[in-house]
Amino acid sequence: GEEEISRWSAHEISRAGFARTFQNIRLLKEATVLENLLIGFHRRESSSLLSNLLGLPASRRETRQTHAAALALLERFGMRHFADHPAAGLAYGHQRRVEMMRAIASEPSLLLLDEPVAGMNDVEAGELGDIFNALSQQGMGILLIEHNIRFVTRMCEHVYVLDGGRIIAEGKPQQVVSN
């Protein structure tokens, strides 16, 4: 909207419906894939700390629902079989997927992806593109920073090309590519 958020803290930005991935992977390497993913659901939790400590029925139900949602997300990304693996033991492309799933777990209204397919082959990039297109069709806004032109032209409705922080071209992907 019209609100300036550049001075907000990370948790305020998250609470406002934004999630992001980083160019450099930021996972808890010693934790499992599932544990890393569960962190992303924090924004959706409604049980109180006391309810969790006491193991009240509402808290246990929410834990089961969160676990099921995390497993469904792993399934969507084709990584269900890695749920109990340590994140550090995954290949680079799989670690990137875990980071993306963790961001998506918070159900953001806008997902910012910083070079999501860097280091991936065309098949892996295409699989992620299908997932991102589905999320976009479901109403999630996606802002993509990416150097893979094939991926960008397949994914994006509107493209901005920057050089040294300045916009040097913008428009429909094919229009920009042919410029």
Disulfide bonds with the S-S distance in Angstrom:
none
